[in-house]
Amino acid sequence: QPGTITVKGLAEKNFQSDSATWNTGVNAHGESYQEVLDLLMARRKKLSKFLGEQGFAAAEMKVGLPEVSRVFNETRDELGNVTRTPNGYDGDTTSILWSTPKNLTKFKPPSAPF
């Protein structure tokens, strides 16, 4: 049939990548909303610095907005009633990297977390 491809079995082909996309980010926990925002900003700066040292240009990095949410501890009593107690805030910020050919072999993961 014209315009169709039929494949039977397994086919493999090696190729050289000319670009790559990575999703990465930072997270934080703190007692206040502002503390979490400050931690996220500081960690994001460290991540951006590290990626710049790896050869990524600012134009290759897209940083998302921070997301912060309230965290609660839940406990149940002997009757099954749930009590929720505030336990600070959790937050994260995601980043997307678009790589050019020069960075595909240059990137090395960090030896320690940010």
C-alpha positions in Angstrom: 0.0 0.0 0.0 1.4 3.4 -0.9 2.3 5.7 2.0 2.7 2.9 4.6 5.6 1.2 6.2 5.5 -2.4 7.5 8.2 -3.6 9.9 8.6 -7.1 11.1 11.3 -8.0 13.6 13.9 -5.7 15.2 15.8 -2.9 13.6 18.5 -0.8 15.1 20.5 2.1 13.8 23.2 4.2 15.5 23.1 8.0 15.1 24.8 11.1 16.4 22.6 13.3 18.5 22.6 17.0 17.7 20.7 18.2 20.7 19.3 17.1 24.0 16.8 18.3 26.6 17.2 17.9 30.4 14.6 18.6 33.1 16.2 19.5 36.4 15.4 21.7 39.4 15.8 22.5 43.1 13.6 22.0 46.1 13.4 23.2 49.7 11.6 22.9 53.0 11.3 25.8 55.5 9.2 27.1 58.3 7.8 30.1 56.4 6.7 30.8 52.9 9.4 33.5 52.5 12.2 31.2 53.8 11.3 28.6 51.2 11.3 31.2 48.4 14.7 32.5 49.6 16.1 28.9 49.7 14.8 28.2 46.2 16.4 31.4 44.9 19.8 30.6 46.4 19.7 27.0 45.2 18.6 28.0 41.7 21.6 30.5 41.5 23.9 27.6 42.5 22.4 25.4 39.9 22.7 28.1 37.2 26.3 28.7 38.1 27.1 25.0 37.9 25.4 24.7 34.5 27.2 27.8 33.3 30.5 26.2 34.3 29.5 23.2 32.2 29.2 25.4 29.1 25.4 26.0 29.1 24.5 29.6 28.0 21.7 31.5 29.8 19.7 31.2 26.5 19.8 27.4 26.8 18.2 27.5 30.3 14.5 28.1 31.0 13.6 28.4 34.7 10.1 27.9 35.8 8.3 29.8 38.5 8.6 28.6 42.1 5.8 26.5 43.5 5.3 26.5 47.3 2.7 24.6 49.3 1.8 24.3 53.0 2.8 21.0 54.6 0.9 19.2 57.4 1.5 16.3 59.7 -1.5 14.1 60.2 -2.1 12.0 63.3 -5.0 9.7 64.1 -6.3 9.0 67.6 -7.7 5.7 68.7 -11.1 6.6 67.3 -9.6 7.3 63.8 -10.1 11.1 64.1 -7.4 13.0 62.1 -5.6 16.0 63.4 -3.6 18.1 61.0 -0.7 20.1 62.4 1.2 22.7 60.2 4.7 21.6 59.4 6.2 24.4 57.3 6.3 24.7 53.6 7.7 22.7 50.7 8.7 24.3 47.4 10.4 23.5 44.1 11.5 25.2 40.9 12.0 23.3 37.7 14.4 24.2 34.9 14.6 22.9 31.3 18.0 22.8 29.4 18.3 22.7 25.7 21.7 21.5 24.7 23.8 22.2 21.7 26.3 19.7 20.2 29.2 21.3 22.1 27.6 20.5 25.5 26.5 16.9 24.8 29.9 15.5 25.8 30.9 18.2 28.2 28.2 17.8 30.8 29.3 16.1 34.0 26.9 15.5 37.0 27.8 17.3 40.2 29.6 15.2 42.9 27.5 16.7 45.7 23.9 17.9 45.9 23.1 21.6 45.7 
